Structures are given as structure tokens and as C-alpha cells.
Amino acid sequence: MSDRSPDRPVPVAIVGPTASGKSALGLDIAERVGGEIVNVDAMAQYRGMDIGTAKPPLHERRGIVHHQLDVLDVTETATVARYQAAARADIERLLGAGITPVIVGGSMLYVQALLDDWSFPATDRAVRARYEQQLAQVGVAAMHRQLAEVDPQAAATILDTDGRRIVRALEVVELTGEPFAASAPTIGEPRWGTTILAVDRDTAALDDRIARRTDRMFADGLVAEVEGLCEVGLREGVTARRAIGYAQVLEFLDGGIDLARARELTFIGTRRYVRRQRSWFRRDHRITWLDGAAPDLLSSAMGALDPT
């Protein structure tokens, strides 16, 4: 599936767990090669969701153009299919202009949809609506148990708190008669011949970074950010309101938990997500893994881009 051409630059993707240092490395590489960043973090697509997504502020982007940041309102539903089409168009434009795309982020399905040959199964509004109604009636835990009965593999890979993906998996199983994983792409030659790098750190060190990042988000005004987003429809959004950090602050604002518990649950949720990211990306044999704590991280990354 390679689209590599001697006349076009080769994209680089920098993936891996949250808080490992992907954004900084992406900026370093883009600066070195004269590239532009293509975001592959689902929640960073939302305008105004800045603090809770650790989105690089404009003044820290070093004048490097970023794509697929701030492209959705919080009332819009983020879908892998929309992202796939839009990001692929961005990358084709960059390649056509001789600019290296530097793809940065850790949203697992988004990465694979972008780099692999993935055609999405059909959807049926009536079937989807029925499962969404069930979700509202019985709750996400019960829906996850239902998924485990019909598709244990899907249930093992989808968080028992991710109602939207559970509903989608149930919908696909019903419509296709096949496991949800059957609709996933086969890992082969990455699109455009992309070089895929992943940044990780020692688990204890990464947990410490997650804890410090979580504390910093709350100190920097995450609650105020969520309050402001509520005024433009965050509560009505299907995907934005479920983002880690935002969901916990909404629960705090609704009086369900205190602020300390919201901060704790944000840390716990992020740490759980990191474990899933590691598991997902570790199965991809195409990835070159880098130690985010290494003093020669950039030179190691550049060496992987040009091993000669």
C-alpha cells in the first residue's frame, strides 16, 4: 500500500502513550526537516478544549503550522471516518507541496485509520438509536457486559466506560454478523511509506508525569475552561463531554464528586488509557520505539528517519 515516491518527502508519525513527550519531539523533528504537524489526537480537534488535552499553545508551536487542531465545535461528534478523510487530504496537500507531514498523537484508532487501508462498516441509524436508548436506560457497564457476550474480543479492547464505542461495536456486530475486529484494517505497509516512531518512558516515571500533568491542568484553570465550554454546548456534545478530565469536571460541577476526587479520577482515567495505548501500539511491528527520557532522543529519532 506504499505511496512512497522518490519525488515526495516521507511522512513521520510520532505515537505512543499520553505524557511521554510526543508533542515536543514532533516540534523538534518538524523544525529540523521543515515539516508541518498533523494532529492525531481526537480530543485536540475541539476548539476551546486546550488545557485538558494538553494542546500546545500557539506561542509554543515555534511558528510551525498545525493541521487538524481546533477543527470541531464541542457540539459536533468526532468520528474516525471524518478524521481519516480530512487528515489524508491534508497530508496529500503537504506531500504535493514538498513538505514533510509530522503526524503526532496517541489516538489509537485514528492512527490506524490514517496509516492503514481501513474502510468503515455501514451504519444504521435505527440500530444505533436502539443501542443508544439501551445505554441510557441500563448504563454503560451493562452494555459492556452485553458486548462481552456477543464479541468478547471487542469487549476486551474497549473500555467499560466508553459507551459510544460499545454502542458502535454492538451496531457493527448486528449489521455484519461478524466480530467488531473484522472491520479493522490489516497492518501492512503504512500509507505513504510513513516512518512510525513511538515514545515511551519507564512506567513509574510516566505515572509521575501524568500526576504532575493532571495537577497542572487543574491549577491552570481546567474547571473554568469546562465552565466556559458548557456555555457553548459541551453538555450536548456526544464525544467532547466524555473526554478524560472534562467528564470528571462535569461531574464535579454537577455536585456528584468533590474537586479532589475529580482530579484523582482524571489521573486514574489517564493512567488506564496509557495502559491501553501501550498495548495497542506494541502490537504494531512497524514501530521504532524511543525512550522519551533519553538525552539523545532527537538524534535517535532522526537516525530512525534516515538510518543511512
C-alpha positions in Angstrom: 0.0 0.0 0.0 3.0 2.3 -0.2 2.6 5.6 -1.8 6.2 6.4 -1.5 7.8 8.3 -4.4 11.4 9.5 -4.8 10.0 12.9 -5.6 8.0 13.3 -2.4 9.0 13.6 1.2 8.2 10.7 3.6 5.9 11.4 6.5 6.8 10.5 10.0 4.3 9.6 12.7 5.1 10.0 16.4 2.8 8.0 18.5 2.7 6.4 22.0 1.2 6.9 25.4 -0.1 10.2 26.8 2.5 12.3 28.6 5.5 10.5 27.1 6.8 13.6 25.2 5.4 13.2 21.7 4.5 16.8 21.2 7.9 18.2 22.0 9.6 15.6 19.8 7.2 16.3 17.0 8.0 20.0 17.1 11.8 19.2 17.2 11.5 17.0 14.1 9.3 19.4 12.2 11.7 22.2 12.9 14.6 20.1 11.8 13.0 18.9 8.5 10.9 22.0 7.7 7.7 20.0 8.2 4.2 20.7 9.4 2.3 18.9 12.2 -0.7 16.8 11.6 -2.6 16.2 14.9 -3.8 12.7 15.5 -5.3 13.3 19.0 -9.1 13.0 18.8 -9.9 15.5 21.6 -7.4 18.1 20.4 -9.7 18.6 17.4 -12.1 20.5 19.6 -11.9 24.3 19.8 -11.6 25.5 23.4 -10.5 22.1 24.8 -7.0 23.3 25.4 -5.9 22.7 29.0 -7.4 19.3 29.4 -5.9 18.0 26.1 -2.5 19.5 26.8 -2.8 21.1 23.4 0.4 23.1 22.6 -0.5 26.8 23.0 0.1 28.9 19.9 3.1 30.6 21.4 4.8 27.3 21.9 4.3 26.0 18.4 7.5 27.7 17.1 5.7 29.1 14.1 5.1 25.6 12.8 1.7 25.1 11.1 -0.6 22.5 12.8 -3.4 20.7 11.0 -6.5 19.0 12.5 -6.3 21.1 15.7 -9.4 23.3 16.5 -11.5 22.0 13.7 -14.6 20.9 15.6 -17.1 22.6 17.9 -17.8 20.8 21.2 -21.3 20.1 20.0 -20.0 18.1 17.0 -19.3 14.4 17.1 -15.7 13.4 16.5 -15.6 10.4 14.2 -12.7 8.3 12.9 -14.1 8.4 9.4 -14.3 12.2 9.3 -10.8 12.5 10.6 -9.4 9.9 8.2 -10.7 11.8 5.2 -9.7 15.3 6.4 -6.2 14.3 7.6 -5.4 12.2 4.5 -6.3 15.3 2.4 -4.0 17.5 4.5 -1.1 15.0 4.1 -1.6 14.7 0.3 -1.5 18.5 0.0 1.6 18.7 2.1 3.4 16.0 0.1 2.3 17.6 -3.1 4.0 20.8 -1.9 7.2 19.0 -0.9 6.5 19.5 2.8 7.1 16.7 5.3 4.0 15.8 7.4 4.8 15.1 11.0 1.9 13.2 12.4 1.7 13.5 16.2 -0.7 12.0 18.7 -1.9 8.9 20.5 -5.5 8.2 19.5 -5.1 4.6 18.5 -8.0 4.2 16.1 -7.2 7.5 14.4 -3.6 6.5 13.9 -4.5 3.2 12.3 -7.3 4.7 10.2 -4.9 7.3 8.8 -2.0 4.9 8.1 -3.8 1.7 7.0 -6.3 0.7 4.4 -9.5 1.0 6.5 -13.0 1.0 5.0 -15.6 1.7 7.7 -18.6 -0.6 8.0 -22.0 0.8 7.2 -24.1 2.3 9.9 -27.9 2.1 10.5 -29.5 5.0 12.4 -32.3 2.9 13.7 -30.0 0.2 15.1 -27.7 2.8 16.6 -30.6 4.6 18.2 -31.8 1.4 19.8 -28.5 0.7 21.4 -28.1 4.3 22.5 -31.5 4.1 24.1 -30.4 0.9 25.9 -27.3 2.7 27.0 -29.3 5.5 28.6 -31.6 3.0 30.3 -29.2 0.4 31.7 -25.9 2.2 31.8 -22.5 1.6 30.3 -21.4 -1.3 32.5 -24.5 -3.4 31.4 -23.9 -2.6 27.8 -20.2 -3.6 28.1 -21.4 -7.0 29.6 -23.8 -7.3 26.6 -20.9 -6.7 24.2 -18.8 -9.3 26.1 -21.5 -11.9 25.4 -21.6 -11.3 21.6 -18.0 -10.2 21.0 -15.5 -11.0 23.8 -12.5 -9.7 21.8 -14.1 -6.3 21.3 -15.1 -6.1 25.0 -11.5 -6.8 26.0 -10.2 -3.9 23.9 -12.9 -1.3 24.6 -13.0 0.4 28.0 -16.1 -0.4 30.1 -16.6 3.3 30.4 -16.6 4.1 26.7 -20.3 4.0 25.9 -20.0 5.4 22.4 -17.6 2.7 21.2 -19.5 0.0 22.9 -22.6 1.1 21.0 -20.7 1.2 17.7 -19.3 -2.3 18.3 -22.7 -3.7 19.0 -24.1 -2.0 15.9 -21.4 -3.4 13.7 -21.8 -6.9 15.1 -25.5 -6.8 14.5 -25.2 -5.4 10.9 -22.4 -7.5 9.7 -22.8 -10.7 11.7 -19.0 -10.6 12.3 -16.9 -9.5 15.3 -16.1 -5.8 15.5 -12.4 -6.6 14.9 -13.3 -8.0 11.5 -13.8 -4.4 10.3 -10.3 -3.3 11.5 -7.5 -2.9 9.0 -4.7 -5.3 8.4 -1.4 -4.0 9.5 0.8 -3.8 6.4 2.9 -1.3 4.6 1.9 2.1 6.1 0.3 4.6 3.7 2.8 7.0 2.1 5.7 4.8 3.4 5.4 6.6 6.7 8.1 6.0 9.3 6.4 5.3 12.6 8.1 6.2 15.8 6.7 5.7 19.3 7.8 7.5 22.5 7.5 5.8 25.9 9.0 6.0 29.3 9.5 3.9 32.4 6.1 3.2 33.9 6.8 4.8 37.3 8.3 7.9 35.6 5.3 8.1 33.2 2.9 7.8 36.1 4.7 10.7 37.8 4.4 12.8 34.7 0.7 12.0 34.4 0.2 13.0 38.0 2.1 16.3 37.6 0.3 17.0 34.3 -3.1 16.4 36.0 -2.2 18.7 38.9 -1.1 21.4 36.4 -4.3 21.2 34.3 -6.4 21.8 37.4 -4.1 24.6 38.6 -4.1 26.2 35.1 -7.9 26.5 35.1 -9.4 23.3 33.7 -12.6 23.9 35.8 -13.0 27.4 34.3 -12.3 26.0 30.8 -15.1 23.4 31.3 -17.5 26.1 32.6 -16.9 28.2 29.6 -17.4 25.3 27.2 -20.7 24.5 28.9 -21.9 27.9 27.7 -21.3 26.8 24.1 -22.8 23.4 24.3 -20.3 21.0 25.9 -23.0 19.1 27.7 -24.9 18.5 24.5 -21.8 17.1 22.7 -21.6 13.3 22.2 -17.9 12.9 22.3 -16.4 16.0 23.7 -18.1 15.8 27.1 -16.7 12.3 27.6 -13.1 13.3 27.3 -10.9 12.4 30.2 -10.7 15.4 32.6 -13.8 17.0 31.1 -16.1 14.2 32.2 -14.8 14.4 35.7 -15.0 18.2 36.0 -18.6 18.0 34.7 -19.4 15.5 37.4 -17.8 17.9 40.0 -19.8 20.8 38.6 -23.0 18.7 38.9 -22.2 18.1 42.6 -21.5 14.4 42.2 -18.0 14.5 43.5 -15.6 17.0 45.1 -12.7 18.6 43.3 -10.1 16.4 44.8 -12.0 13.3 43.6 -12.3 14.8 40.1 -8.6 15.3 40.0 -8.0 11.8 41.2 -10.4 10.2 38.7 -8.7 12.2 35.9 -5.3 10.8 36.9 -6.8 7.2 37.2 -8.5 7.6 33.8 -5.4 8.8 32.1 -3.3 6.1 33.5 -5.8 3.4 32.4 -5.8 5.0 28.9 -2.0 4.9 28.8 -2.0 1.1 29.5 -4.4 0.7 26.5 -2.2 2.8 24.3 0.8 0.8 25.1 -0.9 -2.5 24.5 -2.3 -1.2 21.2 0.9 0.2 19.8 3.1 -2.6 21.0 1.4 -5.0 18.6 2.4 -2.9 15.6 5.7 -4.4 14.3 6.4 -1.3 12.1 7.1 1.0 15.1 10.5 2.0 16.2 10.4 2.6 20.0 12.3 5.5 21.6 12.9 6.3 25.2 11.4 9.7 25.9 13.8 10.3 28.8 16.9 9.7 26.8 19.1 12.8 26.4 19.7 11.9 22.7 16.0 11.4 21.9 16.1 13.8 18.9 19.2 12.3 17.4 17.8 8.8 17.9 14.6 9.8 16.1 16.5 11.5 13.3 18.6 8.4 12.9 15.5 6.2 12.6 14.2 8.5 9.9 17.5 8.2 7.9 19.2 5.0 9.1 21.9 5.5 6.4 
